[in-house]
């Protein structure tokens, strides 16, 4: 039995226009035509149409359906997996939009009535967060002003205090500046849950986005001030353990390559969580980089290394703000041992 296009459309709940479109793109061509040119569909055509409709219910595109039907050996599971990934992405985008709206709602609940420019800036900030952080990252970062658990207000007060100290000419090696730096690093460790990977992403956003700097007040100058003040807290401790010439070398070089430590520690933590063996070539290279950065401020004298190691063992504060825990340190030392480079050096981090 042959069905005309109108009859087939009526029985299948489709429009004639849809069937014409399927014909035009080669997805469902009628097996015959009447003498007057009408499209005629046989049993095989109708079976193919049922397959098309079933696949459409999975949310597959017409192009994907055409590929599947043209290649019976094509892995349907792979196609479905692709659709699941697309749906996951849509869900994440919807959640991100919800978070943006929740942030605006939070402002209103606090009694704030943002101007249009403020609304747009908030949306811009949230879009920027999406650029650097996954949805899971955002849930773990309370310092971003996106929900009722935000610590953004606490950070704003600290940023203001640091700016006031800078304007007052308070030197980074002063007790006041060091106290501010210690508070800053403590809050940073708390709000990143001690995860160096989040720290690296935060740094990338802060350095790469002038809008974020303007919105938060966390400028490169402020970061440099905090970093130097924090370095002073560490140098005060190391000075007790080192000879004058050793300490002079450390003071000159201690913070010069500070920006290279967080991504290194983040990479090592990821390898440790992934179960990468310490003798893996990737970990071996990271261990070499660790040694290079350490020697950049410690020098090459094994006796100096032993003093630094003694300081690190005796002074827990030296690990504060490094995002290094003992399991990670042990993992690095295992990789260093594989390098067969003699005694392990200290592990202070700028």
N, C-alpha and C positions, 0 to 999 in steps of 0.2 A: 504494500500500500504506500502511495506517495501522498505527502501532505503539502499543500500550498503554504507559502510563507505566512499568510494571515491566519490560517488554521493552526499552524505550529505555534505561532506567537500566542494565540488565545489559549491553547491547551497548556502551555508552559508558563504563562503569566509574564511573558516578555512583550516588548513592543516590536512591531515590524521594523522600526528604525534600528533597534538593537541588533536584530538578525541581519539586516542589511550591512551594519557596521562590521559584524563578525565576518561576513562574506568579504567585505572590502579589504580587511586586513589579513585574510587567508586563514582565519581561525576556524570558521565553519562554512565551507562552501557546499552548496546543494549538489547532490549527485546528478540532478537532471533539470531540464527546463521544459516547459510546455511549448507547444507550437507558437503560442502567443508571447513567449518569453518569460512566463512566470517561473519563479524558483520553486523547485520540487524537492522534497526531502524524504529519503527512505529510512529504513530501520537503522542502518549504520549511522546515518547523519543524526538521528534522534538520540542514539546511544552516546555519540560524541558530545552532543549538546548537554546531556545529563552530566557527563564528566566535567564539562566546562562549568556548569552551575555548581557542582559539588566543590570544585577547586576555588571558585569565586567565594564560597562561604568561608574558606580558610583565609580570605583576605589577600589572595595572590593576585598579582597584576595580570592583565591579559597577555603581556609579553612572556611572563613566567609560565603561564598556562600553555601558551603556544609552544614553548621550549619543551615542556613536559610531554605534551601530546605528540610532538614531532620526534621525541627521543624516549621511547618506552623504557630504555635502560637508565635514564637519568634518576639519580637518587632523590626520591621525593622527600626523604627525611631531611636532606640538606636544605631543600627549599623551605620546608616548614620551619627549620631552625633559623633560617634567614628572616622569616616573618616574625618569629618569636623575638629575635634581636631587635627588629624594627619596633615591635610593640613595647619592648622594654625601654627603648629610647624615647618613645612617645610618653610612656608613663613617667620617666625621669624628667622630661621636659614639663609635663603637667605638674609634677611635684615641685619643680623649680618655680614655676609660675605661682603655685599656691604659696610657697615660701615667701615670694616677693610680696604677694598680697597680705600675707600674715605680718610681714614687716611693716607695711603701711598701716595695717590695722593696729599694730602695737603702738605706733606713733600717735594715732588718734586716741587710743585708750589712755595714753599718758597725758592726754589733754593738749597735745600738740596739734596744730592745724597747719600742716605744711602748705606752702604756696605751690603753684604748679611746677615751678622750677625745682623745688625740693622733691616733689613726687618723681619728676623725670630723673633727677640725680639719683634717687633711691633705686629706681628701676635700672639705671645705668650701672650702679654699683653691683646690684644683684646679677646682672648679665655678666659683669666682669668676674664675679665670683665663679660663675659657671664656667668661665674660660679657663680658670686655673684649678678648680676643685671638682671632684666628683660629688654626686649626691651624698654618698657616705662620708666623704671628707667634711662636707658642710655640716652634717649632723654632729661631727666631732670637734667643731671649732666654735665654741661659744663666744669668742672675741668678735666674731662677725655679727652685726646687728640684724639678725634675721628671725629671731623668735623671742619668746618671753624668758628664756634662759640665758639671754645674751649678757656678756660681761663688758659690752662696749662702753657703758657708762663709767665703769671702773677704769677702763683703759683711757677714756677721754680725760679723766681727772689726772691720771699719771702723766699723760702726754703734756697736759697744761703745766704740771709741776716741773717737768724737765725743761720745757721752753722757758719758764720763768727762771730756772737756775742758769740756763744758757745766757739769757738776757742780762742777768745780774753779774755775769762774768765769773761764776763759780767754776773753778778748775776741775777737770775730771779726776784728779788725784785727791780731791778733798773728801772728807768723811761724808758730807751731804750728797755729793755726786755719786759716790760709791754705794750709798744706801739706796738711792734712786735706781741705780743700775741693778743692784741685787734684787730689789722689788720687781723690776722689769723682767729680769730673766726668770725669776720665780713664777710670775704670772704667765710668762711665755711657755715654760715647761708645763705648767698646770693646764693651760688652755689648748695645748697641742698633745696632751697626754704623753709627753715625753717622746713623741714620734718625730724623728729628724726628717722624715719624708714630708710631713706637713710643714715643718719649718722651712724646708727648701722651697716649697710652693708659695708659702707666705712671702719669703724673701723675693722670689721672682715677681710676684704681684706688686709688692711695695716698690721695688726698684724699677719695674717696667711700666707702671701706670701712674702718670702724673695726677690723674683724677683721684686715685686712692690717696695719694700723698696730700692733696688739697683737702679732701674730705676728712681724713683722720688726723692730719697734722704730723704724721710720721714721715718726716722728710729725710733724705740721705744725711743731712747735717746732724739731725737729731740722733739717727742711728749710729753715726760715727762717734758722737759724744757718749752715748750709752756704752758703746763697745769699748772705748778707751777707759771709761770709768770702771767697767767690769774687769778689763785687763789689769788695772791697777790693784784690784782686790786680790788677783792671783799673784801678781808680782810681789806684793807685800809678804806673801807666804813663802814664795820661792827664795826670796832674799835671805831668809833665815838658814837656808840649806846650802847655798852656793858661795863660793869664793868671790871676791869683788870682781875679778876679771870675767868669771863665768857669768855672774849676774849682769855685768855690763853688756855682754854679748846678747844675753837673753832679752834684756830691756830693749835693745836696739832692734831686735828681729821678731819679738814675740807675736805681734799682731799683723805683721806684714802680709801673711798669706791666710788670714783668718777666714776669708770668704770661701776658701777651698775645703775647709773641714766639714761643714754641714752636708754638702752633696756626697762627700766620701763616706761619711758615717751613715747617711741614708742608703747608699748603695750596699754597704756592708750589711746593714740590718736586713735589707731585702734578700740578699743572698743567704743570710743565716735562716730567715724564715722559709726560704725556698728549699732549704736543705742542701745547698751547694757545699761540696766537700772543701775543707781548707786547702787541699792541694790542687784544687781546680785552677786552671790558668787564669780565670777571671779574678778569683780571690787572691791569687799570687800577685797579680798586677796591683790590686787594691792595697795589699800589704806593702808592696814597694812604695806606693804613693804615700802611705801612712808614714813609713820610715823617712821618706824624703821630706815631708812636711815637718816631722818631728826634728830632724837634724837641721832644718832651716833656722830654727831658733835655739836648739840645744847644742849645736856644733857636733863634732865627730869624736870628742874625747870620751872613751868608755867610763872614765871616772866621773865625769859630769853626768852621764846617763844614769849611773848608779845613785848619785845624789838626788836626781830628779825622781828616780823610782822610789827612793826612800821617802821623799816628800809626798809623793802620790799615795803611798801606803799609809802614811801617818796622818795625812790631812784630807779627810773626806770632802771638804769644801772644794778642793781642786777639781773634783768631778762634777760639781754643781754647774749646770748650764751647758755641759758638754754634750748631752743627749747620749752619753755612753753609760751602759750598765755593765755589771760584771760578766754576765753571759756573753755579751758582745765583745768585751775586751778579751775574754778567754778565747773566743773564736778567732779574733785577729792574731793573738799570740800563737795559736796553732798554725795559722797560715804563715806567720813569720818564721816559726821553727822549721817549716818545710823549705824556707829559702836558704837555710843553713848559713846564716850570717852571724853566728856567734850569739853572745848574750843578748837578751831582749832589752831594748831601751825602755825609758819611761814612757808614759802615755798621756802627758799633759796636752791639752788642746787649747789653741788660741781662741 
